[in-house]
Amino acid sequence: MSGHSKFANIKHKKEKNDAAKGKIFTIIGREIAVAVKEGGPDPANNFKLAQVIAKAKSNNMPNDTIDRGIKKAAGDVGNVNYEYVTYEGYGPGGIAIIVDALTDNKNRTAANVRSAFTKGNGNIGTPGCVSFMFDKKGQIIIDKEECETDADDLMMMALDAGAEDFSEEEDSFEILTDPDSFEEVRKALEDAGIPMAQAEVTMIPQNYVKLTDETAQKGLQRTLDLLDEDDDVQAVYHNWDEE
């Protein structure tokens, strides 16, 4: 797994997120509402909610904001009408893209996502057309500058808690888990006081693809920017090697 923690990209995304924190909090707020509707307000008994809370904390959402969101959703369960929908397709140069959305209007979201692909000279495909190129994993990224724990001790802590893989990069550590083991591993690290720059269940490409054509790069970036601006889009996964 070495070489693909993409920590520089994560830091870049966090900087963008800081500039658009309202959107990130809105996205997570929707996820909290759906998780509470599906499994109740107690994260100890609601695995999905526990995952969303972990994501919220890694995006520096204040605890009282999280608690308010859970309480609001618990009292508003009947009015939550968002549903998850996933789109798959190709950007320029055959770059595989998966888009996760949470929407109250699937027609609007489908039109916006299709437009984002088209404007970047890509195209939407059929369900399953690219997802086989990705593995669903729990991913925890730890910034070396923020972590005082020795690498070997950190690795043993993660593996003992149930992690599948541990890798050390130039400026970060990456821990990968089975999705079902993610919350257990994350909780063990949190209880040990380990600061996490990112902690979420994500889609990790099996292989990364480089784009050398400048027009293709610009087209792909246009698609990714348009998807990033869409309020219905929760997450975008791709196998573009941006280095």
N, C-alpha and C positions, 0 to 999 in steps of 0.2 A: 504493500500500500504506500510505501515511501515515495515522497515526491508529489503527492496529490492531495495534501490537506488543504491547499489553496488558502492559506491563512491570510495572505496579502489581499486576496479577493474578499474574504470575510471582513477584514478591517475596512476595505473600500466600501463594501455594502453597508457596514455599520455607520460609516460617515454619511452615506446617502440617507440612511434611515434616520440619523440624528437630525438631518435637515427636513425630514418628512415624518417625524415621530408620530404626528397625528394619524397618518395613514397606517403605520405599523400597529398602533394601539387599537385603531378601528378594526383592522384585520383580526387581531387577537381577540378583541371583544366579541366579534361574530363567532369565532371558534369556541369561545367560552360558552356563549349562548346555546350553540348547537350541542356541545358536549353535555351541558347541564340538562338540556331537553331529552337527550338520548339516555343518559345514565345517572341523573341526579346530581345534587350539589356537593357531595362529599368525595374529594379526590382519592381518599383511601379506598373507596368502593367503586370508583369510576376511573378506569385506566386512561380513557381518552382525555378526561379533564385534567388528570395529573400530567399528561404529556403537554397539554396546552399551557398549563401553569409553568412548567419547566421552560417552555419557549418564551413565555411572558417574562420570566425572570432573566433569561439570557439576553433579552432586549431591554432590560432595565425598567420594566414596568413596575411601578411602586406596588407594594403589597396591598395597601388600602384600595388602590384602583382595581387590583385583581379581585379582592374580596367584594367590592361594590358590584363588579361585573357579575360575579357568581350569584350574589343576593338578588340583583335585578333580574337575572335570567331565571332564577328559581321562582320568583313571583310573577314571571311573565311567560311561563312555559308555553301556554296555549297560543301565544302571538308570534312565536319564533317560526318563521316560514322559510328560512334559508335551507338550501340543499347543496351538497357537494357535487361537482361535476368535473371531469378530467378530459382534457383534449391532448391529442398527440399529433406531431407532425414533424416536418423537416424545414430547417432554415437553409440558406445558401450553402453550397459545398457539402450538402448531405448531413449537416449538423442536426442531431436528434434533439427534439424539444418536447418536454412534458409540461403542461399547464394545469395546475390545480386551482379551481375557483369555488367560491361559496357565494351563491346567488339567490335572489328572490325573483329573478326573471331570466330563465335560461335562454330565451330567444335573444334578449339584449346581449347577454354575455357571449353567446356563440357568435353573434355578428361582430362584436368588438374583437374577439380573439382571432376570428378569421381575417378581419381587416388588418390586424397587426402582422399576421403571417404574410398576407398578400403585399403589404407595403414594404416589407423587407425582402421581397422576392422568394418567399418560402411558400409552403402549402400545408394545410391541415390534412392529416391522414385518417385512417380508420383506427378505432380503439385497438390497442395492442401492437400497432405498427412500429413503435420504437421502445416501448416499456421493457421489452425483453433484453434491451441493451443496458438496463440499469438494475441494481440490486437495492431493495428496500432495507435500510439499516438505521439503527440508532447511531448518531454521530455526536461526539462530544469533542470540542476543540478547547484546548487550554493554552493560554498565552504564557510563554516561558517567563516573561517579565513580571507577570502577576503571581507566579507560582513559586513558592519556596521549597516545595517538596522535591526530593531527589528523584531522578527519572526512574531508577530501578524500583524504588519504593512505590512510586505512582503506578508503575506498570503492574506490580504485584497486587496493589490495592484494587486496580481495575479488573484484573483477571480473576482475582478471588471473588469479586462481586458478580462475575458472570460475563465479562467482556469477551469478545471474540478475537480482537486484534488491538495492538498498541503500536504506534509508530512515532518516531521522533523526527521532527523537521527542524529546519534552521532556527525558527522562531516560535515553534509551537509543538504541542503533543496532540495526536489524534487518537481517539478511542472509538472503536466500532463495536456495536453490539447487535445481536438479533433484536428485532423490534419488540418482541415479548419480554426481553431482559433489560430493555433500555431504562425503564423507570427505576428498577432495582439498582443498576449501576450508577445512574445519576444521583439517586438518593444517598448511596454509600459515599460518593465523592462530596456531596453537599454536607453530609454529616461530619466528614473529615475536614471541612473548611476549605476545600479546593475550589478556587474561583474558575468559573467556566465562561469562556467567551461565546460559545455557542453550544446548545444542547437541544437536539430535536431529532425526531425520526424523519429521514430524508431519503431521496433517491440518489444513489451514487453510481456514476457511469462505470461500466466495466473497462472501457477504454476511452481515452480522450483523443480528439481530432484537432489538428492544427489547420488554420486557414491562412494561406499565404496571399490569396488574392484580396487586394484592398477593397474592391467593390463589394465582394462577398462579406468581408468584415464589416463594412459600413451597413450593409443590408441587414445582417444579423443583429448588429447593435441597435438598429432602428426597431426591429421587431421586439427585442428584449426591453428597450426603453418604453415602447408603447404598452407592453404587457405590464411593466412595472408601474405605469401611471394608472392602470385600470383598477378601480376600487374593488371590483369583484374578484380579481386575481389574488390568490393567497400565496402561491409559490410557483416558481418557474425552475425547472431542472433542465440542464443541457450538458452535452459532452464536448463543448468547445474548450480547447486548451488555450487559455488567454495569455499564457506566458510567452 
